[in-house]
């Protein structure tokens, strides 16, 4: 680990250069919003209080099924990952927590906690891994984990999830995220009903180990690595699982885990309605589960998701407390830059959704005025809220322009000199 984060004078110098223009832009936007009866300060305060978790694995260079091309200064271990995550939060002020993946990030919880405390970070949901085999693991998950036909393999997967809970308790986490790759690749390979029953029974054993103030998130995905059938393949099955497992169980929505034309914002609305929305993995996609930077392909869809979230927030929907996290794979960009940009895009969508004139929208909906209802949403989406985001960052001591400040700091060059170059050539997402 390097001994310090980015020097505060680097950020201060960059902010000073940008402050005059920011003040003018913020004042102009404030005047514009006031004509729409919107208080810019209230929006800025809400944006400033909003945070999204960083995935520990996201600060490393990703890959595809065919190859991985390592980046400069890749983190060697979880402590390097935490340092990179701290840089993201230092510059954006928007990523106060980190979501760990076990066993990838396994280390002494005391060391993890003390390092995170020193870096000004907390811990979000703990992610278990039974979709790949860990070194030295007695039984393989090649043919499944929590739904495996073998009792011993299922027990091993359950015990791993319970271990994750114990690690999370030591770190101050309050949730466990479970995603499995279980399914089948050929018709007839598995009995759908028996496989699902095995999964539910195993998950019930995991739920029994949850502390009373914890939640468990099940994550659906339509395909990959199982290409014919997947145990938790869509939001409907996910809802059935959460309902079967009880009040501590919720559905996690990954924006890339749906068919290309799925109405994800409506799925979000349904899960809110039935009090089973646990949280999000934010990313973007063009063809499938691409794990692209958030908002890089369809920023309007991201806004529409947040439109549902803000609607629930403002009407005080019962049981509404979703967790927010990024989940991306960066193949051709600096992961720190992509994660900073994505965190800001999530904030942008939140700010835009806060600008929606909900009384006017409700009126148009009541009158069945489809065009004007759509235009009401578009008016919020088209508003350039960048001055709000930048002002929120400056007030928190973060960077007005995080990517520019990051490049000026030379952080990537510094860690590249300290961290040995990683070998490339192998396939795999991480």
N, C-alpha and C positions, 0 to 999 in steps of 0.2 A: 504493500500500500504506500502511496505517497503520503507525506506528512501533513499536507495542507490541502484545502480546497482552492478554488480559484481566488486569487487575491481580491479583496474587496475594492481596492483602488482601480482595478481593471474594470469592474462593473460600474463603479462610480464615474469613471472617466467616460465610458461609453454612454452612460445615461445622461451625463451633462451635455454631451454633444447632441443628443436627441430630444432634450427636454423642451426646448423652445417650440419646436414643431409639435410635440405631443400636447403641450398646454393649449396651443392654438386649435389643434384638431379636437381635443376633448371639449373645449368651450363651444366650438361650432356644433359638435354632435349634441352637446347638452341643450343648446338653443333649439336644434331640430327636434329633439325628443320632447322638449317642453311644449312644443306646439301640438304634440300628440298626447299631452297630459301624462308624460312619463318622466319621473325623477331620475336623472342619470346617476345620482349618488346612490340611490337605493339599489340600482342594478349593479353598480360597481362593488358595493359591499357584498352582495350575494355572490358575485363572481369571485371576489377575493376569498370568500369563505369556502369556495368549492375546491375539492381535491380529487384526483384520480390516482389509483395505485399503479406503481410500475412493476412489471413482471421481472423477476431477477434474471430470467433466461433471455429477456429481450435486449439486454445490453451486450450480448455476444452476437457475432455474425451468424445469420441463419444459413439456410441452404435449401436444396430441393431433393427429390428422390435420386437425382443423378449426380450431384456434386455439391460441395461446399467450398467456397473460396474465402479463407480466413481474412479478417481485417487486421489493421495495425493496432497493436496495443490491446488485444482482446483480454478480457479478464481471465485470470488463471484459476480463480476459486471464488467462493461466495463473498469473501472479504473484498476482493477487487470489484466484484459486482456491486456490493453495497457502496463502495466509493464512487463508482460511476453513477449510481442512482442518486447519490447525494449531490453530484454536480447538476443533474437534471433539476432537482428541487431547488438548489441554490439559484439557478438561473431563471427558472419559471415561477417558483413559489406555488406550484400547482400539484406537486407529487409528493406529499408528506409520508406516504407509506410504501412498503415493498411487499410483494407477494412471493413467497418462497415456494420452490418445487423440491420435494423430497423424493428420492435420495440425492438428487443432483446437488442440493445446497446443504447437505447434512454436515453439521459441525456442532461443537459444544454450544448448547443454547446460551450459556452464560457469556461466552465470547461473542456470539452473534448479538445478544442484547446489548452488551457494553459497547460494541463497535457501532451499532445502530444509534444508540443514545449519543455517542460522541459525534456522530455525523448528523444528528438532528432528524433521524428517521424513526418511524414506527413500522409495525408489521400488519399487513392486511391478511386476507385468507391464506391458509396453508393449502398447497396443492399436492395431492398424492399422485404417485405414478405406478400404476399396474398395467400400463400399456407397453412397457418394454422391460426387459430383464436387467436387473442390477448385477454387477460383478459379485460372484459368490452366492447368488440366490439359488436355493436348493431346487425349486420347482419353476418351470418355465410358463410364461403367459402367452406362448405362441398360439394356443387355441382358446384363449380367454383367461379371465382372472376371477372377478366376482361372480361370473356366470359359468365358470368352467365345470365340466362334467365331474372332475375329480374333487372330492371333498377336501383333501389336503391342500390343493392349490387355492381353492376358495378361502380356506382358513388362513393361508399365508397372506392373501390379499386383504382379508379383514384385519389381520394383525398389523399389516403395514399401515392401513388407514388409522388404526388406533394409535400406533406409534406417532403418526403425524399430528394427531390431536394432542398427545403428550408434549411434543415439541412446541406446538402452537401455544399451549397453556403457559409454558415457560417464557415464551416471547411476548405474551400479551395479545395474541391473536384471538379472534372470536368466531372464526368460521373455518370450515373444511370444504374445499372444492373437490369433487370426485368426477373425473372424466375417464371413461374406459373405452378401449378400442374393440371390445368384444362384439362378435357378430358372426358372420359366415361369408365365405367367398363362392360357395356353390349351392345351388338348390339341393335340398335334402341333407345338407351337411349337418344341420341341427334341427331340433324340434323347437319351434319358436316359443311355444307356451312353456315347456319345461325349462328352457333357457332363461326366460323372463322370471319364472318362479324362483329359480336359483339365485338370480341377481337380487330380487326383492328380499329373499331370506338373508343373504349376505349383508345387504345394506341395513337391514333391521339390526343386525349385530353391531354394525358400526354406530348406528344411531344410539344404541344403548350406552355407548361409551362417551357420548357427548356431554359436556358440562351443561347445566341447566340454562346458562346464558349464551350458549353457542348456537350457531345455525349450520346446517349442512346444505351445500349447493350441488345439485346434480346437473350435469351439462349435456345437452343433446347435440348430436352431429349426424347428418344424414348418411355419410359414407366416409370411408378411409380410417383405418386400414382395412376394414371389412367392406367389400365392394358389392356383395349381394344383399346382405341384411346387416343391420346394426341394432344392438339391444336397445339403446336409447337414441332413437333415430330422429325424433321430431318433438316439437313442443307439446303435442297432445300426450305422447307417451311420458314425457318429462313431467307433465302436470299429474298424470296418473300416479307416477312414482312418488312425487312430493305429497300427494294426497294420502297415499298408502302408508308413507313413512311417518306422518304425523306433523304436529305443529312446529317442529324445529326444522323441517325440510322445505326447501324452496328450489325454484328453477333458476338456473343461470343461462342467460341468453348471450351467445357469441354471435356477433353480426355476420361472421363468415360461415356459420354452420347451417345455412338454409339454402333451399333451392334458389337459383338466380332471381326469380320473379316473386319470391315470397313477400307478403306484406308484413314485414317485421314489426312495424309500428302497431299494427293491429294485434299481433301476438302479444306485444308488450301491454297493450290495453287490456286484453283478456286476462293475463296473469295478474295485473294490478287488481282487476275487478274481483278475482277469486283469492286475493291475498297470498299469492304464491310467487311473486316476482322477487327473486333473491338478489340478482345483480346482473352485471354485464361484463363481457370481454369485448372491448372496443377495438375494431380494426376495419378493414374494407376489403372488398373483393370485386372481381370482374367476372371470373368464370366459375369459381368454386371457393374452397377454403384457402384463399390466397394469402391471408395474413398480411395484407398490405397496410401501409400507413393509414391511420384513421382519417377519413375525409378526403383521401386522395382520389377516389373514384366518384363517389356519390355523396357529396356533402349535404344535399337536400334530404336524403334519406336519414342521415344522422340528425339533422334538424327535426325531422318529423318524429323520430324516436323521442327526442327531448321535448317536443311539443306535448307528447303524452305524459312524460315524466313531470313536467312543470304543471300541467293540468292537474295531475294527481296531488302534487305538492301543495298547490294553492287551494284545492278544495278539501285538503286534509283527509285524503283517502286512508281508510283504516288499514293498519299493518304495513304502511308504505315506508320502507327503509332500505332501498336497494344499494348494494355495494357496486362501486365503479372501478374497473381496472382495464388497462391496456393489455392486449395480447397480440403481438406482432412478430414477424420474422423479417429481418433486414438483410437483404442479400447484396445490394449494390450501394447502400448508403452507410454513413457513419451511424451506428445504432443510437448513440446519444442524441444526435441531431434529429433523427426520425422520431424518437420518443418525445423530445421536447416539442417538436412540431405537432405531434399527435395530441399531446396533452393540451396544447393551446387550441387545437381544433375542437376538442371536446368542450373546452371552456367557451369557445365561440358559439357552438350549437346551443349550449345552455343559455348564454346571454341573449341570443336571438330568440329563443323560445320564451324568455322572460318579457320580450317586447310585444308578444302577441296580445292584441286587444281582445280579451276573452269575452267581454260583454257584447261587443260588436259581432264577434264570431258566433256566439250563441244565438244572437238575433237572426243572423243570416241562415244558420242551421235550422232554426225554428220555422223560418219562412221558405225553406227549401231553395234558397238562392245559392246554387252551387258555384256560380262564377265568383260572386262577391265573397263567399266563404273562402274560396281558394285564394283570392287576391288578398284577403286579410292575413293569411299565413305568409304569402309571398312578400307582403310589405315588411314583415318582421325579418324574414330570411334575407331580403335584399339590403337590409340596413348594415352598413359597415360598422361593426362594433369593435374594430381593432383599437381605437383610442381607449375604450373601456378596459380591454384586456391589458394593454400596455400600462395604463394608469394604475390598475390593480397590482401589476408587477412592481412598478416603481415604488409604490407606497409600502410594499413588503420588503424592499431592499433587493429585489430580484432585478433582472435585466429588462430594460425596455425592449431590446431586440436580442433575445437569448442566443440565437444562432450566431449572430455577428460577434457578440461578446465571447462566446465559446471559441470561435475561430481565432479571435484576437488573443485569447488567453494562452494558446499553445498547449492546452491540456492533452490533446491526442498525441502530440509529439513527445510530451513528457512521459506519458505512460507507455508509449511504444518503445522508448529507450529502456524502460524498467522491466517490461513484461516480454519474455521470449516469444518470438513469432510462433504461432500455432501451425501445425502441419495441416495441409489441405488434401483434397482429392477424394475423400469419402463422401458418400451421399448421406442424407439425413437432414431433418428440419433444424435440429440444434446440434 
